[in-house]
């Protein structure tokens, strides 16, 4: 299976969020072709959840898994730790009070 360039996936994801009127911002621009992506979902109540790409070891399927959740400061600290050892990392912050992130939607679930 051919992987999409990360920048292409990020732009498609941001466009999908924009169509749903969900604000999102690139807070760290990683490698355009092969950078990993973290999604920070900020529910605007002091809480946040950070998603990263993972693999199901049994099926080999790519899936979004929670890296960190809780107060926003803890989420930001988890992102900072990841950025220390991965300078090619993309970080996208999604702001939605209802907790929508669209990562499970068709075309996005496979990720970058």
C-alpha positions as CSV (number, residue, x, y, z in Angstrom):
1,X,0.0,0.0,0.0
2,X,1.4,3.4,-1.0
3,X,1.5,6.0,1.7
4,X,0.4,9.6,1.1
5,X,2.9,12.3,1.6
6,X,2.3,13.8,5.0
7,X,1.7,17.3,3.8
8,X,-0.9,16.1,1.4
9,X,-2.8,14.2,4.2
10,X,-2.5,17.2,6.5
11,X,-4.0,19.6,3.9
12,X,-6.8,17.1,3.2
13,X,-7.5,16.7,6.9
14,X,-7.6,20.4,7.5
15,X,-10.0,20.8,4.5
16,X,-12.3,18.1,5.9
17,X,-12.4,19.8,9.3
18,X,-13.1,23.2,7.7
19,X,-16.0,21.7,5.8
20,X,-17.5,20.6,9.2
21,X,-16.8,24.1,10.7
22,X,-14.3,22.6,13.1
23,X,-11.3,25.0,13.8
24,X,-7.9,23.5,13.4
25,X,-4.3,24.8,13.2
26,X,-0.9,23.4,12.3
27,X,1.2,24.2,15.4
28,X,4.3,22.4,14.3
29,X,5.2,21.8,10.6
30,X,7.1,18.5,10.2
31,X,8.7,16.8,7.2
32,X,6.4,17.2,4.1
33,X,6.9,13.7,2.9
34,X,7.3,11.4,5.8
35,X,6.7,13.3,9.1
36,X,4.6,11.7,11.8
37,X,1.4,13.5,12.9
38,X,0.0,14.2,16.3
39,X,-3.5,15.5,16.6
40,X,-4.3,17.5,19.8
41,X,-8.1,17.7,20.4
42,X,-8.8,20.6,22.6
43,X,-12.3,20.6,24.0
44,X,-12.0,24.2,25.2
45,X,-12.8,23.3,28.8
46,X,-9.2,22.8,30.0
47,X,-9.1,19.2,28.8
48,X,-7.3,17.7,25.7
49,X,-6.5,14.4,24.1
50,X,-3.5,13.7,21.9
51,X,-3.8,11.1,19.1
52,X,-0.9,9.4,17.3
53,X,-0.8,6.7,14.6
54,X,-0.5,3.2,15.8
55,X,-0.5,-0.3,14.3
56,X,-2.8,-3.2,15.2
57,X,-0.2,-6.0,15.6
58,X,-2.6,-8.7,14.6
59,X,-4.1,-7.2,11.5
60,X,-1.3,-4.7,10.6
61,X,-4.0,-2.0,10.2
62,X,-3.0,1.6,11.0
63,X,-5.2,3.3,13.6
64,X,-5.4,6.4,15.7
65,X,-4.6,5.8,19.3
66,X,-4.6,8.1,22.3
67,X,-1.1,9.2,23.4
68,X,-2.2,11.4,26.2
69,X,-5.5,12.7,27.7
70,X,-6.4,14.9,30.6
71,X,-5.7,18.5,31.3
72,X,-4.4,20.6,28.5
73,X,-1.0,21.1,30.2
74,X,-0.4,17.4,30.3
75,X,-1.3,17.1,26.6
76,X,1.1,19.9,25.8
77,X,3.8,18.2,27.8
78,X,3.3,14.9,26.0
79,X,3.6,16.7,22.7
80,X,6.8,18.5,23.8
81,X,8.4,15.2,24.8
82,X,7.6,13.7,21.4
83,X,9.0,16.8,19.6
84,X,12.3,16.5,21.5
85,X,13.2,13.3,19.8
86,X,11.3,13.7,16.5
87,X,12.0,17.1,14.8
88,X,10.0,15.9,11.7
89,X,6.8,15.7,13.7
90,X,3.6,17.5,12.6
91,X,1.2,18.8,15.3
92,X,-2.3,19.8,14.5
93,X,-4.6,21.3,17.1
94,X,-8.3,20.8,16.7
95,X,-10.7,22.9,18.8
96,X,-14.1,21.4,19.3
97,X,-16.3,21.6,22.4
98,X,-18.2,18.4,21.3
99,X,-14.9,16.5,20.9
100,X,-15.2,15.9,17.2
101,X,-11.9,15.1,15.4
102,X,-13.1,13.2,12.3
103,X,-10.1,10.8,12.5
104,X,-12.4,7.8,12.2
105,X,-14.0,9.1,9.0
106,X,-13.5,7.3,5.7
107,X,-10.4,8.5,4.0
108,X,-8.9,9.8,7.2
109,X,-8.8,6.7,9.4
110,X,-5.7,5.3,7.5
111,X,-3.8,8.5,8.2
112,X,-0.6,9.8,6.8
